Structure formats: C-alpha cells, structure tokens
Amino acid sequence: MTLFRRSLAVALLSSTTLAQAPASATAPSTPFGFLDFTAQAKLDAAFLAVPDAALAGQHLKTLTAAPHWASSPEDLKTAEYVAEKFRAAGLHTDIVPYKVLLNKPVKISIEAFDAQHNRLMSGPTPEHVDPSDHGGDPFQDDPRILPAFNGSSPSGDVTGEVVYANYGNLADFKYLADHGISVKDKIALVRYGGNFRGVKVYIAQKFGAKGVLIYSDPADDGYTKGDMYPAGPMRPESAVQRGSVQFLPLYPGDPETPGVASTLDLPEAKRKTEAQTKELPGGDQPSIPANPLSYKDAAPILRALAGPATPHDWQGGLPFTYHLGGTPAVTVHMDVQQDTRLRTIWDVIGTIDGSDPAQKEDWVVAGNHRDAWVYGAVDPNSGTAAMLEAVHGLGELLKGGWKPKRRIVIGSWDAEEEGLIGSTEWAEQHADHLAHAVAYLNTDVGVSGPNFNAAAVPSLKQFVREVTKAVPSPRGGTVYDQWLKDQAEGKGRRNAAPFTAGRGDRSEKDTDVRVGDLGSGSDYTPFIQHLGVPSTDIGSDGPYGVYHSVFDNYNWFIKNADPTFVYEQQQARVFGLEILHMADADVLPYDYHLYGQDIVHHLETAQAQARSAKLTLDFSVADTAAKRFEAAGARVRTVQTSAAGSANLPALNASLRSVEGAFLNPQGLPQRPWFKHTIYAPGEFTGYAAVVIPGVNEAIDAPDAARAQAQLVVLTDALNRAAAILEAAAK
Ligand SMILES: [Zn+2]
C-alpha cells in the first residue's frame, strides 16, 4: 500500500549524479544517544561503504520478474530469494507461514447500459499500452496477471443506477444526501484519492449502496499531472489501481483473527466465521461488492450520468461536465465472483543476536513488505531491494566481528497489500516480546523518485533527521540537505493535499525539516498503534502514476524512478543506519520533550475545534497532564545527554522505552478496540492519514460531547502514566 501517506509528488526530476563517496558525509557531531561516538563513527563509515547501487538494481529485477501476489507460487519464490540473501549476510533466517483469509477473483464483469438498454461499456478492459509508443511495455501480456480487483471485496451480482460520489469522503456522501440524491440500493461510483479506498466502501455501505466502483481520474494521477506511461510516469488510460477495501480503521490483519496470530495450528474455533467478519463493528470486511476501474472504463458511465451537475471541485479531468446521477440514464451491472478462502502466506524473518546481557532482548525491528498486486517494482520491491543492500552492509560488519548491543530483527512481510496481514500476524504472535522492543523501522515504497521523505512518532523525528545528516545525497550534500531544500520548494511532502487529514501534519514548533505523522496504510500500524513500539517510515518519492497497476514494473522504474539505482543506494544507507544506531545507542534516542510539545499543540487544536463545533468540554486536566509530560520530557532529555558514566544505562533505557507503551489504552478506541494508542490512529473516515489524539478528535467531529469528555479522561490518564515514568527516570 503506502502511496497516499506521501505526496502525489509534483516534483520535477532533478538531474542525478552518482553518489559521493560515503567518507565525505560523516555526521558532524555526536548524534543524540551516543556518549562517545568514536567507535560508532568507524562502524558507520564501514557500513555506508557497502550498499551497492548495481546490486540493488539486480535485486529489484529478480524480485519483480513475475507477478507475485501474496500466497502465489511466485510470491514464495521471492520469499526464498530474500531468505537466501539474509542467510548469506549471516542472519539467522526463517520463512514463517501464516494461514489467512484472502479473496482471489474468479470472474469480474462490469457492464453499463443507458435507459434504452443500449450497452455503454463492457469491461474491465485489460491493462494495455500501445507497443509502438515509446517502446510499449514488456510486462503487460503475462498470463499470470490477475484481473484488477479489490482485496476484501465479497462476491456479488448487483445491478443498479449509478451515483457519482466524488472521492467518497464522508462530506461527499453528506452533500449528496443534503441535495436529495440517495445512494440507497444504487451503485456508488467514486474516484481514488482523498482517503483510503476501504473507507470509501465503508461509508458507501453505511449510506446503503449495493456496490462500489472506484476509478482513477486523470485529474488525480493521469494526463493532467504529466505524460502518461510509457512516454512519462503518469497513469495510462487502461491502468487500474488495485487495492484492499478492508475496513482498515477497524483493524488490519487476517479478518478472522483480530488480536490473534493466524499460525498454521490455530484452531478453527479461535477464528471469526466469514459471516462475522462482515458484521460491524466487530468485523472489518465489506458486505457489498467493490471493484476498481480505469478511467477508460469509467468514462462512458460518467459521460452518460444525468441529474444535476457536480460541484466545481468534484469535476475531474475527463473532457465533459460531470453529473451526480441517480437517475435511470445509466444502469451498471457488476458481477464480481471471488474465491475467498484460507491461503498460506510467508514472512521472512532474519535476526542478529544482541550482545549486551542487559539489553539483548530489547529488539530493534525493521521491515518492508514483499508481496505486490502485480510486479510491484516501486510498491514494495524498491523497498525490498534497498533493505537487502542494508542487510548486505550489516553482514559485512558481522564479518568484521561487530555485534549489536540489541537484537536486530528484520521482517520481509507478506500480504501487506491485502491489509497489513503478514506484519500484523507476526506482531500479534510476538506481542509479549514487542512490549519492550525499542523501535520498528518501516519502509514500503523505498524509491519512486528523488525526494526523500519520512514520517515518525514524535520521539523519533529528531533521530530520523540525524540519520539523514550522515548519508550523502546523489544530488550533492546530505540527504538531510536535499530534504530541507525539497520542503522549502514544496516538493515531496508527506500527507500533502488532497490527502491530508487537516490535523497533525504540521505540529512541530521548530523550523526544522518536517517529519510527518504516522497514519496507516503500511506495516508500522500493528507496531505503533496496537503495541506501542516507537516507529518510523522512510522512502524517496517522485511522480508516480502507476500505483497498484500492471505498469508498476521494472521497465517503468528504470525509465522514471531511478535508472542508476543511486536512490536505492541512498535508501539502503538511511535504512541501515537507522537500524545500526538504534541497535547500538548507549541511551535510547527518544526525544520526549518534542513529543510533549506536539501533544500540547494537538490539544490546543482540538480545543479550538471543539469551540467552533460549540461543544462545551473541560480540557483543563488534559492540558495540565500534557504540560506535565512535556516538562518531564525536557528534564529527562538532560539526563539522556549527560548520562556518561551512569552505572545504570540499561535501567534508564528500560524506563525510556516503556513510555510509548504507557500511551496505550487497553480498551482501545470506541468501536475499534484493536487500535490502542491514545495519540495516533488512522482516521475512521480517512484511513491513511493520521488522526491525532483520535478518541478526542473523532468524538468532537461526531459531534458527541459526552464521548469527547470521556476520551479526554482516557488521554489524561495515559499522559499522566507516561509523565510519571519520565519523572522517575529524571530523578
Ligand atoms: Zn506497499
């Protein structure tokens, strides 16, 4: 998944040069968390010299040679390839299977008719570009390509009039209702963008739709954004965005086992029934069919819609006026047949044992998913190729006798695309151990272009910035320098419009490079939002219009993203250095002062929101608790930087890492108990974008004053628990 946590990348490609020698970019000063950096600086230099651009390119080519949808034989082959590379680097490696519910399309037929029953469209049209146009596409005719479908869609054979609902946001459906256009027993036609696709289906289902078609409008990632593939990077007219329509904001992972790992020996009785997975709010599967469409197939439907013209900002990029529909002018027949059953998926887990007797069980977990909707050159295997080169670097350090303080665990997750399944099942299985893991470091889309970007829990925002200061950029200077420059020019910002939740993206009070907040849509979700493991997510972005289509393949990648793989090399270096620093830090480099500032700011914003919603709420105790946490964070920061000679660093570290866990509420969020974090969650009605202090903010949005006040109490308790830990550590 992942795309919409990041900007749709309006950046122009900058000229790329070969990466500089790593020696020119050693960190200027001692990074936060190291008391004496001399030995670590040598390790860093040795590590940075290893990740190889050409080797990353070879990994990418091998991993993307065939479509490798989760649970397919080709997916297993990629698991074996990754395992072989992990073992070659000296990692203890296992291929870990889980048995999970996945749907596979058997028959997909979408037809549209006008009022006289003349056929307007019969699809879906296979994804295809002209072989004589810019060399065409060498991958598009592989018979193993599955028809474009939505993960988690049930089977269904439905016929109905069509209503156009823009992005399928809650506000869009409310607009239709306010203007007398009902979607009840109709088929909702929505465009991609604005929120997570599963949320579109969630809202459409709540409003009574009997089916959902989700299409890619050229205004969002097609020809109005740039040249279409194969001439350029944007979406050609037949290209379809596949994707899961699981109700991710309720819970991710195997739909039948929230909170429980789907190991091969899990008794049937521990699973929800397939019917239970479709009951709200306990299940996360839609009960109405959904399917994606290209704009080639959506255009004849949109063109024929009658009814009032849409509001101006609902108009997409097709050359006619869009109408709201809901009349007999167009009828669509969707016949979507799925083979839904338990299938085996494979995570690959590689570990390097820790050497510090007091801290070796405090895991540093890093990961990336491996499964793809089709070839997945950008999403996710640009991340996998870089991860393998990071592992290559760690392997060379191991050969030189290095042993990390803390255990390093590297995960190559499967079935992320279906709903973060491989990572969630593994995290649920190891929840006890992960309760004291020090970090989860994620990458999904490693490289789609030259603009580095990151999101992180606030305690690790400064950590990510420092790591990027130690890695050279192919564009000169450090990754950090270019990141700062890109942001000043408005490029590559995560959560940029139209995908912003409107809150939480801009929170730091300083003027440093912005690190985004973690929403959802990738594998950090179970770690931070279910288990309270401090997490980061990194990648390098560019214009990328072929997301989840056949055309996200090696040919697109070398033409548009990173022809010489220097950004792959950069990504491997940043990712590897994150792992290395987190595994070896003397004092865990969490900045709780900054975290506290963010929370104080989130409360101020929520208070303003409550006032404009005319809700009378008492924020005073929550404010006091947030300021208490911020002050304790500032005090403990002094202890962290002056801890030299402290006899009990492991005890200090144990306290520091337990703070994030103190933010968990065992009851979870109202109606979605799997999400336990009180500061961050994916929004119920956004999905990808983070909602900060979600219990409070979603109650204000509802609006529900009683629930908001109760959630303020929950938040206050969490803040006081966390502050007490910091105060004790600062003594
Ligand atoms: Zn992905």
Boltz pocket constraint, residues with backbone or C-beta under 6 A from the ligand:
constraints:
  - pocket:
      binder: B
      contacts: [[A, 1], [A, 2], [A, 369], [A, 371], [A, 379], [A, 380], [A, 416], [A, 444], [A, 445], [A, 521]]
      max_distance: 6.0
